[in-house]
Amino acid sequence: MESIVDRFCAREALRCQMCETDPKVASLVCEQCEIRYCDACRELCHPARGPLAKHNLVKPKGAAQQRESVCGEHEEVLSMYCLTCKIPACAECINDQRHPQHEVQPITTTCKAQKTELSHNLQQLSEKARSTTEFIQRLKGMSDKVTESCIEFERLVTAQCEALIQAIHDRREYLLEAIRMDKETKIRILKDQQSNCTGKLQQTTGLIQFCIEALKETDSAAFLQVGSMLINRVANTDMTWHQEVTNAAPRVSPIVDLTLDDAAVLRSIDNLNFIQMKPAKDGDERLPAGEMLDEHYISNTSSFTTSILSTNTVINASLLDNTTNNTNNINCNNHTNNHTTTNNSTITNLMTAMAINDCNKTSTLRSTKSYKSSSSSSSSTTLSLKMNAFRKLINYDETISCTHTNLPLSSTCCIPPQPPAIIPEDCSAENNSVTVAWQAPNHSFVEGYVLELDDGSGGEFREVYCGKETICTVDGLHFNSMYNARVKAFNSAGEGEYSELIGLQTAEVAWFTFDPVLSGGPGSGLIFSNNNATVSVEGWEHRVALGSVGFSRGIHYWEFTIDNYTADTDPAFGVARIDVNRNKMLGKDEKSFAMYIDRQRSWFQHNSVHERRVEGGISTGSTIGVLLNLERHTLSFLVNGMPQGSIAFRDLYGVFYPAVSINRGVTLTLHTALDAPQMDYF
């Protein structure tokens, strides 16, 4: 080992010891001074004269040249190596029985074997060093890629935020335009009412002046010829004046009775965040965590149970009271739940078996409840089967979990849960829908929740949702109604107590548009624009356009503005049921009630029977008003703010959608959220 170290340090050992910087190779060494000198330093520091002339200068020798591998005891060359003692030995050491029965071999053979092993180990170590060097280079490259990726992602996030800001600006312009249109509509209605009242006043003033002149008549016979007629005329005018003017009120309110509902948008902005993307193989699309499901396998039961609610729990109109919009549905926000991994086919078979089993046991939404409406039995039965199957799926999921872990259910499963807590600040009502949010009870094991609403008039409660979510939106309710909501939790031990009630008031007036889907879809031939508020058609055949909201009670009023009227055609306005014939003129079948009108007159039409012609037509710029009074179950029409005849239809019961039928040459714009005009003289 000393020899190896000496050879390793030989170059340093043979350097000049007198050079101040960058020592040169020593050429001589003084045996007396024991100092190595290079040629320059020898002439300068150790001249060959004076007292130093007698010093002996020789060439320097390395430590390896001064030391030989010999036995320290026998002064013989170490030629053998004892593998047992792991030390070198000379021939004398071997012969004097110091290594009896030990395995020995020539030292050169042992040295060669160890050098070979060392070379092999060095090769492996060199390979690892090379791999580490490549890995370090990869890390450096990935650092550059991280920088590039973050820069690109910052650009993408900036673009998305700019798009959101632009969407807010666009929506603001739309809302401001709606306010301006509402203002113009109200001003136009007020001017029309002012013009009508002025005309009525002028007619009455003329009649008064004529009667005053008649009273001045001195010829009794001449006065009696017109007296009776004037008396009747004045009496009729006084009665109509009392009805039309004295009891009249402004047809629109000067106050804007709307407010901008920005709570949901603010909540969405507050919740705007990133979602973790799962790594994907090369060439595959990266998906959000929790959504990497293949076509035949579902790795998370919560995704499956959520899909049951979001795609299958469609609440029919009859579920509430058989009079609301039959396109009602429940939209529930999905929350993350952890469940046992379950095969899709197994769950599907389980759900099918549960539904078949329940079909033989029940035909109501819940086994402990019944409903009055006979027409709701089919939809209620379907919803009941799905909800009961969902409950059993929850219990099945818990059983599977306990079976796999060989653990019993928590002791809290044996106790019904505490009542949930309603979160008032997260509850809201918009148009004819309500959103209810609640908080899970503390220290309770919960498998699901049941949300119940009353009928909007303080009647009995009915179940509208069953599942694991803690927020639910129910659409298709009555307008101008106060709905009370309550929620309870349940587990395998039973149902808990109800939460406190919360009251939610739906809008007094309906804000809606045309519904392209209800109107027949892309193949209907109708052309919608202006956020589905304007409709036209290219063909000559009448096509029916339906509104997006159905009414079953209350008083509702909306108007149509004639934007274009160039052809000799008869547009029809009114209401219709959801299954109206959309390829016929409105009023041609028993599902619709309408007034069709041309440039000079109008008729009322239902089931192809038209009657009661009324003089007065329309042109470009005219306004058609539709008043649906479901408190009196009547339908009336107005043209340019004036009644078009008396009550058009009576005895209207059920769900009715705003409707219009047009053909080529007519363009209409729908105006909603209007106060109903006073129609007492009807």
Long-range contacts (C-beta under 8 A, 24 or more apart in sequence): 2-63, 2-67, 3-63, 3-64, 3-67, 3-69, 6-62, 6-63, 6-64, 6-67, 7-62, 7-63, 7-64, 9-63, 10-62, 10-63, 10-64, 13-62, 13-63, 14-60, 14-62, 16-41, 18-44, 18-45, 26-60, 27-59, 27-60, 28-57, 28-58, 28-59, 28-60, 29-57, 29-58, 29-59, 29-60, 30-55, 30-56, 30-57, 31-55, 31-56, 31-57, 31-58, 32-56, 36-60, 78-107, 79-106, 79-107, 80-104, 80-105, 80-106, 80-107, 81-105, 81-106, 81-107, 81-109, 81-110, 81-111, 83-110, 174-531, 175-260, 179-256, 181-671, 182-256, 182-671, 182-673, 185-252, 185-559, 185-671, 185-674, 186-252, 186-253, 186-254, 188-623, 189-251, 189-252, 189-641, 190-250, 190-251, 190-252, 192-640, 192-641, 192-642, 193-248, 193-250, 193-251, 193-641, 196-641, 196-642, 197-245, 197-248, 200-241, 200-244, 200-245, 201-245, 203-237, 204-237, 204-241, 207-233, 207-234, 207-237, 240-681, 243-680, 243-681, 244-681, 247-678, 247-680, 248-678, 249-678, 251-641, 251-675, 251-677, 251-678, 252-674, 252-675, 253-675, 257-508, 258-673, 261-428, 261-430, 263-428, 264-428, 290-336, 296-344, 296-345, 297-343, 297-344, 298-342, 298-343, 298-344, 298-347, 299-341, 300-338, 300-339, 300-341, 301-339, 301-340, 301-341, 301-342, 301-347, 301-393, 301-397, 302-336, 302-337, 302-338, 302-339, 302-468, 304-342, 304-344, 304-347, 305-337, 305-339, 305-390, 305-393, 305-394, 305-467, 305-468, 306-334, 306-469, 308-351, 308-386, 308-389, 308-390, 308-393, 309-390, 309-465, 309-467, 309-469, 310-334, 312-386, 313-383, 313-386, 313-387, 313-465, 313-467, 315-379, 315-383, 315-464, 315-474, 315-476, 316-376, 316-379, 316-380, 316-383, 317-476, 317-550, 317-655, 318-373, 318-375, 318-376, 318-379, 318-380, 319-365, 319-376, 319-379, 319-380, 319-383, 319-462, 319-464, 320-453, 320-455, 320-462, 320-464, 320-476, 320-477, 321-373, 321-455, 321-552, 322-373, 322-375, 322-376, 323-478, 323-552, 323-553, 323-654, 323-655, 324-476, 324-477, 324-478, 324-550, 324-552, 324-655, 325-432, 325-475, 325-476, 325-549, 325-550, 325-655, 326-476, 326-550, 326-578, 326-655, 327-476, 327-518, 327-550, 327-578, 328-474, 328-475, 328-476, 328-477, 329-475, 329-476, 330-464, 330-465, 330-472, 330-473, 330-474, 330-475, 331-472, 331-473, 331-475, 332-465, 332-467, 332-469, 332-471, 332-472, 332-473, 333-469, 333-471, 334-469, 335-468, 335-469, 335-470, 337-468, 339-397, 339-401, 340-397, 340-400, 340-401, 340-404, 342-397, 342-400, 347-393, 350-392, 350-393, 350-396, 351-389, 351-393, 354-385, 354-388, 354-389, 354-392, 354-393, 355-385, 355-386, 355-389, 358-384, 358-385, 358-388, 358-389, 359-385, 362-388, 365-462, 365-463, 366-463, 369-462, 369-463, 371-462, 387-463, 387-466, 390-448, 390-466, 390-467, 391-447, 391-448, 391-466, 391-490, 394-447, 394-448, 394-468, 395-447, 395-492, 398-447, 398-492, 409-492, 410-445, 412-443, 412-444, 412-445, 413-445, 413-491, 413-492, 413-493, 414-493, 415-444, 415-445, 415-493, 416-490, 416-491, 416-493, 416-494, 416-495, 416-496, 417-441, 417-444, 417-445, 417-446, 417-489, 417-490, 417-491, 417-496, 418-442, 418-443, 418-444, 418-489, 418-496, 418-497, 419-488, 419-489, 419-496, 419-497, 419-498, 419-499, 419-500, 420-449, 420-470, 420-487, 420-488, 420-489, 420-499, 421-499, 422-485, 422-487, 422-499, 422-500, 422-502, 424-502, 426-471, 427-485, 427-502, 427-504, 428-504, 429-483, 429-504, 429-505, 429-506, 429-507, 430-507, 431-479, 431-506, 431-507, 431-510, 431-511, 431-512, 431-549, 432-475, 432-476, 432-477, 432-478, 432-479, 432-506, 432-507, 432-510, 432-549, 433-473, 433-474, 433-475, 433-476, 433-477, 433-506, 434-473, 434-474, 434-477, 434-483, 434-485, 434-504, 434-506, 435-471, 435-472, 435-473, 435-474, 436-471, 436-472, 436-474, 436-485, 436-487, 436-502, 436-504, 437-470, 437-471, 437-472, 438-470, 438-471, 438-487, 438-499, 439-470, 440-470, 440-489, 441-489, 441-496, 444-489, 444-491, 444-496, 445-491, 446-489, 446-490, 446-491, 447-490, 447-491, 447-492, 448-489, 448-490, 448-491, 449-487, 449-488, 449-489, 449-490, 450-487, 450-488, 450-489, 450-490, 450-495, 451-485, 451-486, 451-487, 452-485, 452-486, 452-487, 452-488, 452-498, 453-477, 453-483, 453-484, 453-485, 454-483, 454-484, 456-481, 456-482, 456-483, 456-506, 457-481, 458-484, 461-486, 476-550, 477-506, 478-506, 478-552, 478-553, 478-554, 479-506, 479-507, 479-508, 479-509, 479-510, 479-551, 479-554, 479-556, 480-506, 480-507, 480-508, 480-509, 480-554, 481-505, 481-506, 481-554, 482-506, 509-556, 509-557, 509-672, 509-673, 509-674, 509-675, 510-549, 510-551, 510-556, 510-558, 510-672, 510-673, 511-672, 511-673, 512-547, 512-548, 512-549, 512-658, 512-672, 513-547, 513-548, 513-670, 513-672, 514-545, 514-546, 514-547, 514-548, 514-670, 515-546, 515-547, 515-548, 518-546, 518-547, 518-548, 518-578, 518-657, 519-543, 519-544, 519-545, 519-546, 519-582, 520-544, 520-582, 524-582, 530-669, 533-669, 533-670, 533-671, 534-563, 534-667, 534-668, 534-669, 534-670, 535-660, 535-662, 535-667, 535-668, 535-670, 536-564, 536-662, 536-666, 536-667, 536-668, 537-662, 537-663, 537-664, 537-666, 538-664, 539-663, 539-664, 540-663, 540-664, 541-583, 541-663, 542-572, 542-583, 542-584, 542-585, 542-586, 542-661, 542-662, 542-663, 543-582, 543-583, 543-661, 543-662, 543-663, 544-576, 544-580, 544-581, 544-582, 544-583, 544-584, 544-586, 544-592, 544-659, 544-660, 544-661, 545-659, 545-660, 545-661, 545-662, 546-576, 546-578, 546-580, 546-582, 546-657, 546-658, 546-659, 547-657, 547-658, 547-659, 547-670, 549-657, 549-658, 550-578, 550-655, 550-656, 550-657, 551-575, 551-628, 551-630, 551-655, 551-656, 551-657, 552-630, 552-654, 552-655, 552-656, 553-630, 553-631, 554-630, 554-631, 555-627, 555-628, 555-629, 555-630, 555-631, 555-676, 556-627, 556-628, 556-630, 556-676, 557-625, 557-626, 557-627, 557-628, 557-674, 557-675, 557-676, 557-677, 558-625, 558-626, 558-658, 558-670, 558-671, 558-672, 558-674, 559-623, 559-624, 559-625, 559-626, 559-670, 559-671, 559-674, 560-623, 560-624, 560-626, 560-660, 560-668, 560-669, 560-670, 560-671, 561-621, 561-622, 561-623, 561-668, 561-669, 561-671, 562-618, 562-619, 562-620, 562-621, 562-622, 562-623, 562-624, 562-666, 562-667, 562-668, 563-620, 563-667, 563-668, 563-669, 564-620, 564-665, 564-666, 564-667, 565-618, 565-619, 565-620, 565-622, 565-665, 565-666, 565-667, 566-620, 566-665, 567-663, 567-664, 567-665, 567-666, 568-598, 568-665, 569-598, 569-662, 569-663, 569-664, 569-665, 569-666, 570-596, 570-597, 570-598, 571-596, 571-597, 571-618, 571-660, 571-661, 571-662, 571-663, 571-666, 571-668, 572-596, 572-597, 572-605, 572-660, 572-661, 572-662, 573-597, 573-624, 573-626, 573-637, 573-659, 573-660, 574-626, 574-635, 574-637, 574-648, 574-659, 574-660, 575-626, 575-628, 575-635, 575-652, 575-656, 575-657, 575-658, 575-659, 576-656, 576-657, 576-659, 577-654, 577-655, 577-656, 577-657, 578-655, 578-657, 580-659, 584-661, 585-661, 586-659, 586-660, 586-661, 587-661, 592-659, 593-635, 593-648, 593-649, 593-652, 593-656, 594-659, 594-661, 595-637, 595-644, 595-648, 597-624, 597-639, 597-644, 602-637, 602-639, 602-644, 602-645, 604-645, 604-648, 604-649, 606-649, 612-645, 612-646, 612-648, 614-644, 614-645, 616-642, 616-644, 625-677, 626-658, 627-676, 627-677, 627-679, 628-652, 628-656, 628-658, 629-676, 629-679, 630-656, 634-682, 636-679, 636-682, 638-677, 641-677, 643-679, 643-681, 643-682, 646-682, 647-682
